[in-house]
Amino acid sequence: MTALGLLAATGLASRPQSNQRDPWQAPRTAMVEAQIKARGVKNAAVLNAMLRVPRHLFVPPNVRDRAYDDEPLPIGNDQTISQPFIVAYMTEALDVHPDHTVLEIGTGSGYQAAVLAELARRVFTIEIVSELAERARRTLAENGYKNVEVRAGNGYLGWPEHAPFPRIIVTAAPPQIPQTLVDQLAIGGTMVLPVGGSTEFQQLVIVSKTVSGVTEKRTLPVRFVPMVGGR
């Protein structure tokens, strides 16, 4: 697919464009070059998404000057926005195609959903903290992301009415891989999530589902807020 074809097939096509110079473009470019490309993320679509999404608009004003720093940041309600490299790494591992529908568990600020919206046909994202869900919904809408739907609810339940999903990403850490989400993953699908019972012992896991069953690949050690809810 050509670059123009990719733009037309994904969330990029619905975002308003501006000819005004973006004062945040330089720090965003530096973030991608120094924090993401230099650590091995190579997927051009992912790198372009990270260049386009205005991360500073997804963090509270009091930490906006640190929006492109190499660190997670607090977003209120004891939640954080993930380190830029982790967002890019998980997105690359998810291998999102323009025709995919993606389920995200743990909307938080909405930043990861925005990155996914640059790549996918549609994104469904669930946040258990209603205040964060509403804030993310508003931020995504204000930035022109029309292919994202936000739900306030229990991520352990998934979004059954739109299942199965070819791609699922979880941005909070359950102690084990939730079977409900495995059930909602399509055959041939991929799920990326942190797994661990505490913030000290978590690993990023890539789950692949085939007609023969489910396989798991453990990759980076990570630290995410615990996934809450359950059923």
PESULFEN-V716481 format. One record per backbone hydrogen bond with DSSP energy under -0.5 kcal/mol. CO is the residue of the C=O (numbers start at 1). NH is the residue of the N-H. If there is no record, write none. Layout:
CO;NH
CO;NH
//
This chain:
2;6
3;7
4;8
5;9
6;10
7;10
7;13
10;13
11;14
11;15
12;15
21;23
22;25
24;28
25;29
26;30
27;31
28;32
29;33
30;34
31;35
31;36
32;36
32;37
33;38
36;39
36;41
37;40
43;47
44;48
45;49
46;50
47;51
48;52
49;53
53;55
54;57
55;58
56;59
60;63
61;64
63;66
64;67
66;69
69;71
69;84
73;81
76;79
79;75
79;76
81;73
83;86
83;87
84;88
85;89
86;90
87;91
88;92
89;93
90;94
91;95
91;96
92;95
97;100
100;121
100;122
101;166
101;167
102;104
102;124
103;169
104;106
104;126
105;171
107;110
110;114
111;115
112;116
113;117
114;118
115;118
116;119
116;120
117;11
120;11
122;102
123;149
124;104
125;151
126;106
126;107
127;153
128;130
129;133
130;134
131;135
132;136
133;137
134;138
135;139
136;140
137;141
138;142
139;143
140;145
141;144
144;146
145;148
147;123
149;125
151;127
151;153
153;155
154;157
155;158
159;162
160;163
165;186
166;190
167;103
168;192
169;105
170;194
172;174
173;227
174;196
178;182
179;183
180;184
181;185
182;185
184;164
184;165
186;189
189;209
190;168
191;207
192;170
193;205
194;174
195;203
198;201
201;198
202;222
203;195
204;219
205;193
205;207
206;217
207;191
208;215
209;188
210;213
213;210
215;208
217;206
220;204
225;173
226;228
228;230
//
